[in-house]
Amino acid sequence: MPSFDIVSKVDMQEIDNAVNQALKEIQQRYDFKGTHNEINLENEAIVLLGADDYKLDAVIDVLRGKLAKRNLSPRCLDFGKKEPASGGAVRQRVAIVQGISKEKGKEIIKHIKDSKLKVQAQIMDDQVRVSGKKIDDLQDVIQLLKGQDLGIELQFVNMRS
């Protein structure tokens, strides 16, 4: 029976490259001279530090630009709240979203069932497996989900016939 998996994965090497490029730009930009601004990659999160709110917003803009140039969706980032740091600086923790949560999985399955296509969908850990008798139905599911705004970046992998 033909099937495919719906996943939400982020290439951590590309994230690392984008963070390094953003840090390099921040160190070279004139408007950041003489202030302390940082971007640190920690496990599944990025920690941003800006000298003030304005500088932190500029750091975020630089990071988003570098991610976009590396074809990484900004949807893979979950921005935490801004918190004060020492010396009047502002810190923000940005979680990197990997995998599909149970709630998002249920939402994806609901969209598939509402479409009345003859396929079965099931949640498997942090991915959703879709199977059906016709490959055309599976391709219709892919097109349906690409047209939906689910708030996360989806990839369609392991197409088997």
Residue, then its C-alpha position, 0 to 999 in steps of 0.5 A: m500500500p503506497s504511503f508517505d510521512i509528514v515531518s517537520k525537521v530543521d537542518m541544524q548545520e544550516i542553522d549553525n551556518a546562519v547563526n555564524q553569518a549573523l554573528k559575523e555581520i553584527q560584529q562588522r556593522y557600524d550601528f552595533k559598534g561599541t555595544h555588546n550584542e551576541i547570538n549563541l547556539e545552544n542545543e535546540a535553542i538560540v540565545l540572543l543578547g542585545a544592548d537594548d530593545y532596539k539592538l535586540d530587534a536588529v539582531i533578530d532581523v539579521l538572524r531572520g535574513k540569514l535564515a531566509k538566505r539559507n532556505l530555512s523557514p522562520r516558522c522553525l523558530d519559537f521566540g520566547k519573551k524578552e528578559p532583562a540581562s546585566g548592564g541594561a541589556v535584553r536577552q531572548r531565547v529562541a527555541i528551534v522547533q523540531g518534529i510535529s507535536k501531538e496537537k499539530g498531528k491531530e490538526i493535520i489528520k483532521h484536515i486530511k479527514d475533512s477532505k474526504l480523500k480515501v487515505q488513512a493517517q496516523i501519528m507516529d512519534d513526531q511525524v504523521r504517516v499517510s497511506g492509501k490505495k492510490i498514489d494520486d490520493l496521496q499527492d492530493v493530500i500533499q497539495l492540500l497540506k501545502g495550501q494550509d497554514l498550520g504554523i509549522e514547516l512541513q516536509f513530505v518524505n519516504m514516498r513508497s509505492 
